[in-house]
Amino acid sequence: MLSPEIPWLVSSYILECKLYFDQLQYNKRKKSVYGLSYDFITLSWCSTFLSVITTLNYGLNQTVLDQYHGRYPSLPAVRTSHVITILETCKLFITSGLVIQILFLYKRTKHSTQGISGTLLAFGIFFLMIALWVAKCCIKKEAVLFYLDLVDLIWFTGKTAEAFYLVPQVNLNFIGRNVIGTCQSFLFLSWLSFFMTSIGMITLYYKDNAYYEIPINYTNWTSLFIKLISLILFTLQQKLIYKDADISSKEIYSINATSQV
């Protein structure tokens, strides 16, 4: 039987895929990533990639399943949503295209404030060091840690990236004093996706599920709250603060022409 929240969450993920595809086409059409936050794209890709990795481990890795049942013998198996995993995989391919655009195809069109920030690199190195330490402990059995702990750390890192992925774009808009980096449908699709996810999560909440009955690749309320604040700020930027700000196509194409010389 289809869970009542599934149609809402599936609709939300389809809208997100559409949003990133529109951004991909927008960058390709103007041959520029001017004003697009590198951290935003990186966090979007990382959150999706880590979610897929976590889901596959909990769904297919027998070692993880055995360790989970050994640690929590009274709990049922971890639930995952296969349809969400498929949509996340589609989103991963699209965001990979965006990563290629910002790092290779249109790298020369960025302005001086664009790039992967030191803050994101620091957090990335921090989580990587922890992951390597946990992996070392698992392999050499130097502590009471299991491969399950490593997968849980990957899940936590992915959810952290999911919660804050939109914050860098909002910050870059303030720095550049424009919102030209994102496609025209960005705001509309973001809000629509947010409302779809919220309805799905509210539906799930009223089912009164225990925490272990919720699929591990669903979003969470913390991520939704931070996304709400980010979307409110982005809306104010686009509709009020920078509604008359215009980095013209002439300037963007001038940047492109200069980079090709």
C-alpha positions as CSV (number, residue, x, y, z in Angstrom):
1,M,0.0,0.0,0.0
2,L,1.3,3.4,-1.0
3,S,2.1,5.6,2.0
4,P,0.1,8.9,1.9
5,E,3.2,11.1,2.1
6,I,4.9,9.5,-0.9
7,P,3.0,11.4,-3.7
8,W,3.9,14.8,-2.0
9,L,7.6,13.9,-1.5
10,V,7.9,12.4,-5.0
11,S,6.4,15.6,-6.4
12,S,8.9,17.6,-4.4
13,Y,11.9,15.7,-5.7
14,I,10.7,15.9,-9.3
15,L,10.4,19.7,-8.9
16,E,14.0,19.8,-7.5
17,C,15.2,17.8,-10.5
18,K,13.4,20.3,-12.7
19,L,14.9,23.2,-10.8
20,Y,18.5,22.0,-11.2
21,F,17.9,21.1,-14.9
22,D,16.6,24.6,-15.5
23,Q,19.7,26.0,-13.8
24,L,21.9,23.7,-16.0
25,Q,20.2,25.0,-19.1
26,Y,20.3,28.6,-17.9
27,N,24.1,28.4,-17.5
28,K,24.5,26.8,-20.9
29,R,22.4,29.4,-22.6
30,K,24.3,32.4,-21.2
31,K,27.6,30.4,-21.2
32,S,28.4,31.7,-17.7
33,V,28.1,30.8,-14.0
34,Y,28.4,34.5,-13.0
35,G,26.7,35.0,-9.6
36,L,26.1,31.3,-9.0
37,S,27.5,30.1,-5.6
38,Y,30.0,27.3,-5.8
39,D,29.2,26.3,-2.3
40,F,25.5,26.0,-3.1
41,I,26.2,23.6,-6.0
42,T,28.8,21.7,-4.0
43,L,26.5,21.2,-1.0
44,S,23.6,20.2,-3.3
45,W,25.8,17.6,-5.0
46,C,27.3,16.3,-1.7
47,S,23.9,16.0,0.1
48,T,22.5,14.0,-2.8
49,F,25.5,11.8,-3.2
50,L,25.9,11.0,0.5
51,S,22.1,10.3,0.8
52,V,22.4,7.8,-2.1
53,I,25.5,6.1,-0.6
54,T,23.7,5.8,2.8
55,T,20.5,4.4,1.3
56,L,22.4,1.8,-0.8
57,N,24.4,0.7,2.3
58,Y,21.3,0.3,4.4
59,G,19.5,-1.4,1.6
60,L,22.2,-3.7,0.1
61,N,25.2,-4.0,2.5
62,Q,24.8,-7.1,4.5
63,T,27.5,-6.1,6.9
64,V,25.7,-2.9,7.8
65,L,22.4,-4.8,8.2
66,D,24.0,-7.4,10.5
67,Q,25.6,-4.8,12.6
68,Y,22.4,-2.8,12.9
69,H,20.4,-5.9,14.0
70,G,23.2,-6.8,16.4
71,R,23.1,-3.3,18.0
72,Y,19.3,-2.9,17.9
73,P,17.8,-6.4,18.0
74,S,14.4,-5.2,19.0
75,L,14.0,-2.8,16.1
76,P,12.8,-3.7,12.6
77,A,15.0,-3.3,9.6
78,V,15.9,0.3,8.5
79,R,13.3,1.6,6.0
80,T,14.3,3.2,2.7
81,S,12.2,4.6,0.0
82,H,13.2,3.2,-3.4
83,V,11.4,5.8,-5.4
84,I,13.1,8.6,-3.5
85,T,16.5,6.8,-4.2
86,I,15.8,6.7,-7.9
87,L,14.9,10.4,-8.0
88,E,17.9,11.3,-5.9
89,T,20.1,9.4,-8.4
90,C,18.5,11.5,-11.2
91,K,19.2,14.7,-9.2
92,L,22.8,13.5,-8.7
93,F,23.4,13.3,-12.4
94,I,22.0,16.7,-13.0
95,T,24.0,18.4,-10.2
96,S,27.1,16.6,-11.5
97,G,26.5,18.5,-14.7
98,L,26.4,21.7,-12.7
99,V,29.7,20.8,-11.0
100,I,31.3,20.3,-14.4
101,Q,30.0,23.7,-15.5
102,I,31.4,25.6,-12.5
103,L,34.7,23.8,-12.3
104,F,35.5,23.4,-16.0
105,L,33.2,24.6,-18.7
106,Y,32.5,28.2,-17.5
107,K,35.1,28.6,-14.7
108,R,36.5,31.7,-16.3
109,T,33.2,33.6,-16.1
110,K,33.1,33.7,-12.3
111,H,33.8,36.9,-10.5
112,S,36.3,37.2,-7.7
113,T,33.9,36.4,-4.8
114,Q,32.9,33.1,-6.4
115,G,34.6,29.8,-5.5
116,I,34.5,27.1,-2.9
117,S,34.8,28.9,0.4
118,G,37.4,28.2,3.1
119,T,34.6,27.5,5.6
120,L,33.2,24.7,3.4
121,L,36.6,23.3,2.8
122,A,37.3,23.4,6.6
123,F,34.1,21.5,7.3
124,G,34.7,19.1,4.5
125,I,38.2,18.3,5.8
126,F,36.8,18.0,9.4
127,F,34.2,15.4,8.4
128,L,36.7,13.6,6.2
129,M,39.2,13.3,9.0
130,I,36.5,11.9,11.3
131,A,35.3,9.5,8.6
132,L,38.9,8.3,8.1
133,W,39.4,7.8,11.8
134,V,36.2,5.8,12.2
135,A,37.1,3.7,9.1
136,K,40.6,3.1,10.6
137,C,39.0,2.0,13.9
138,C,36.6,-0.3,12.1
139,I,39.2,-1.9,10.0
140,K,41.8,-2.4,12.8
141,K,39.2,-3.0,15.5
142,E,40.9,-0.4,17.7
143,A,37.6,0.8,19.3
144,V,34.1,-0.4,19.7
145,L,33.1,1.0,16.3
146,F,31.6,-0.7,13.3
147,Y,31.1,0.0,9.6
148,L,27.6,1.0,10.7
149,D,29.1,4.0,12.5
150,L,30.8,5.1,9.3
151,V,27.6,4.9,7.4
152,D,25.8,6.8,10.1
153,L,28.5,9.5,9.9
154,I,28.0,9.7,6.1
155,W,24.2,10.1,6.7
156,F,24.8,12.9,9.2
157,T,27.2,14.7,6.9
158,G,24.7,14.5,4.1
159,K,21.8,15.8,6.2
160,T,24.0,18.7,7.4
161,A,24.8,19.6,3.7
162,E,21.1,19.3,2.9
163,A,20.1,21.7,5.7
164,F,22.5,24.5,4.7
165,Y,22.8,24.1,0.9
166,L,20.9,27.2,0.1
167,V,22.6,29.5,2.6
168,P,25.7,30.2,0.4
169,Q,23.6,31.3,-2.5
170,V,21.7,33.8,-0.3
171,N,25.0,35.1,1.1
172,L,26.5,35.5,-2.4
173,N,23.5,37.4,-3.5
174,F,24.1,39.9,-0.7
175,I,27.8,40.2,-1.6
176,G,27.2,40.6,-5.4
177,R,24.0,42.8,-4.8
178,N,22.1,40.9,-7.4
179,V,20.3,37.6,-8.0
180,I,21.4,37.0,-11.6
181,G,23.3,33.8,-10.8
182,T,20.1,31.6,-10.6
183,C,17.6,30.8,-13.3
184,Q,14.2,32.5,-13.6
185,S,12.3,29.5,-12.3
186,F,14.5,29.1,-9.3
187,L,12.4,30.9,-6.7
188,F,9.1,29.5,-7.9
189,L,10.2,25.9,-8.1
190,S,12.1,26.1,-4.7
191,W,8.9,27.3,-2.9
192,L,6.7,24.8,-4.6
193,S,9.1,22.0,-3.7
194,F,9.3,23.2,-0.1
195,F,5.5,23.2,0.2
196,M,5.2,19.7,-1.3
197,T,7.8,18.4,1.1
198,S,6.2,20.2,4.1
199,I,2.8,18.6,3.3
200,G,4.4,15.2,2.9
201,M,6.2,15.6,6.3
202,I,3.0,16.8,8.0
203,T,1.1,13.8,6.6
204,L,3.9,11.6,8.0
205,Y,3.7,13.3,11.3
206,Y,0.0,12.8,11.7
207,K,0.5,9.1,11.1
208,D,2.4,9.1,14.4
209,N,5.2,6.9,13.2
210,A,8.1,6.0,15.5
211,Y,11.4,7.4,14.4
212,Y,12.7,4.0,13.2
213,E,9.6,3.6,10.9
214,I,10.5,6.7,8.8
215,P,12.6,5.9,5.7
216,I,16.2,7.0,6.2
217,N,16.3,9.0,3.0
218,Y,13.4,11.3,3.9
219,T,14.2,14.9,4.8
220,N,13.9,16.2,8.4
221,W,12.3,19.2,10.1
222,T,15.6,20.9,10.8
223,S,16.5,21.0,7.1
224,L,13.0,22.3,6.3
225,F,13.3,25.1,8.8
226,I,16.7,26.3,7.6
227,K,15.4,26.1,4.0
228,L,12.4,28.2,4.9
229,I,14.6,30.9,6.4
230,S,16.8,30.8,3.3
231,L,13.9,31.0,0.9
232,I,12.4,33.9,2.8
233,L,15.7,35.8,2.5
234,F,16.0,34.9,-1.2
235,T,12.5,36.1,-1.9
236,L,13.2,39.4,-0.2
237,Q,16.4,39.7,-2.3
238,Q,14.6,39.0,-5.6
239,K,11.3,40.8,-5.0
240,L,12.4,43.7,-2.9
241,I,16.1,44.4,-2.2
242,Y,17.6,43.7,-5.6
243,K,14.5,43.8,-7.8
244,D,15.9,46.7,-9.8
245,A,19.5,45.5,-9.7
246,D,20.6,44.4,-13.2
247,I,23.9,42.8,-14.2
248,S,23.1,43.1,-17.9
249,S,23.6,40.4,-20.5
250,K,26.1,42.8,-22.1
251,E,28.3,42.7,-19.0
252,I,28.1,38.9,-18.7
253,Y,28.9,38.4,-22.4
254,S,31.8,40.9,-22.0
255,I,33.2,38.7,-19.2
256,N,32.8,35.6,-21.5
257,A,34.5,37.3,-24.4
258,T,37.4,38.4,-22.2
259,S,37.9,34.9,-20.8
260,Q,38.1,33.5,-24.4
261,V,40.8,35.8,-25.5
